[in-house]
């Protein structure tokens, strides 16, 4: 895991509100709030229009490769909520938290119950900021 990740000001503010709003609540994803908060604490905050196109931001669609199995998958990083598409992954899921702020080519090493998972970001297929979408 690298020392710093990149997060837009907009995503940072929304994610902080998400963490704060779920603290003390009765949510099943409570255990992941600390991990997300740690990631936000080490983030370099960037204006949305200045974020590089190859950085994973909220609502980005990303092609990842599992470096141990060789399997490739496409995920869309989303806020938790009732409606998500088949390839959507919540920011509060371990892989969702792991992707945030990394760039194309980066390797993410993330602890999972069976050890450490190593994923490489092959491509950022869609990034809202690059597409000119205001979130």
C-alpha positions in Angstrom: 0.0 0.0 0.0 1.4 3.4 -0.8 1.5 6.3 1.6 -0.8 8.7 -0.1 -4.0 8.5 -2.2 -5.8 11.2 -4.2 -9.3 12.2 -3.4 -11.4 15.0 -4.8 -12.7 17.7 -2.4 -16.2 16.7 -3.3 -15.7 13.0 -2.6 -13.8 13.8 0.6 -16.6 15.9 2.0 -19.3 13.4 1.1 -17.3 10.5 2.5 -16.6 12.3 5.7 -20.3 13.0 6.1 -21.0 9.3 5.4 -18.6 8.2 8.1 -19.9 10.8 10.6 -23.5 9.9 9.8 -23.1 6.2 10.3 -21.1 6.5 13.6 -23.4 5.4 16.4 -26.0 4.2 14.0 -27.3 0.6 13.5 -25.6 -0.2 10.2 -24.1 -3.6 9.2 -21.1 -1.9 7.6 -20.0 -0.2 10.8 -16.7 -2.2 10.9 -15.5 -0.7 7.7 -15.9 2.9 8.8 -12.6 2.9 10.6 -10.8 1.7 7.5 -12.4 4.3 5.3 -11.6 7.0 7.8 -7.9 5.9 7.9 -7.8 6.1 4.1 -9.3 9.6 4.1 -6.8 10.7 6.8 -3.9 9.9 4.4 -5.5 11.3 1.3 -4.2 14.3 -0.7 -7.3 16.4 -1.4 -7.5 17.8 -4.9 -10.0 20.0 -6.7 -12.3 17.9 -8.9 -11.2 19.6 -12.1 -7.5 19.0 -11.2 -7.7 15.3 -10.4 -5.7 13.2 -12.9 -7.9 11.2 -15.3 -6.3 7.9 -14.2 -7.3 8.2 -10.5 -10.2 6.1 -9.1 -12.8 8.5 -7.7 -16.3 7.9 -6.6 -18.5 6.5 -9.4 -15.5 5.5 -11.4 -15.5 2.3 -13.4 -12.3 0.4 -13.1 -10.8 -2.8 -14.6 -8.8 -4.7 -12.0 -6.6 -7.7 -12.3 -6.1 -10.1 -9.4 -2.3 -10.7 -9.5 -2.6 -14.1 -7.8 -5.4 -15.7 -9.9 -5.0 -13.6 -13.1 -8.7 -12.9 -13.1 -9.8 -9.5 -14.4 -13.0 -7.8 -13.3 -14.7 -4.4 -13.9 -16.1 -2.6 -10.9 -18.0 0.7 -10.4 -17.1 2.4 -7.0 -20.4 3.7 -5.5 -21.8 5.1 -2.3 -23.8 2.6 -0.2 -27.4 2.5 -1.1 -30.3 0.3 -2.1 -29.8 0.4 -5.9 -26.6 -0.7 -7.5 -25.8 -2.4 -10.8 -24.2 -5.9 -11.0 -20.6 -4.6 -11.2 -21.1 -2.0 -8.4 -19.0 -2.2 -5.3 -19.7 0.0 -2.2 -17.0 2.3 -0.8 -17.7 0.5 2.5 -16.7 -2.9 1.1 -13.1 -3.8 1.6 -12.3 -3.8 -2.2 -14.2 -0.5 -2.6 -12.2 1.2 0.2 -9.0 -0.3 -1.3 -9.6 1.2 -4.8 -10.3 4.8 -3.8 -7.6 7.2 -4.8 -5.3 4.8 -6.6 -4.1 5.3 -10.2 -3.9 3.2 -13.3 -0.9 0.8 -12.9 -0.9 0.9 -9.1 -1.0 -2.4 -7.2 -3.2 -2.5 -4.2 -2.4 -4.9 -1.4 -5.3 -5.4 0.9 -5.8 -7.7 3.8 -8.7 -10.2 3.5 -9.7 -13.1 5.8 -7.6 -15.5 3.8 -4.4 -13.4 3.6 -3.5 -10.5 1.4 -5.2 -9.8 -1.9 -3.1 -8.1 -4.6 -5.0 -6.2 -7.3 -3.6 -4.1 -10.1 -5.6 -1.2 -11.6 -5.4 -1.9 -15.3 -7.6 0.9 -16.5 -9.9 3.6 -15.4 -12.7 3.0 -17.9 -14.8 5.9 -16.7 -14.1 8.8 -14.2 -16.9 11.3 -13.7 -14.5 14.3 -13.3 -12.8 13.4 -16.6 -16.2 13.1 -18.3 -17.1 16.6 -17.0 -19.8 15.3 -14.7 -20.4 17.3 -11.5 -21.2 15.2 -8.5 
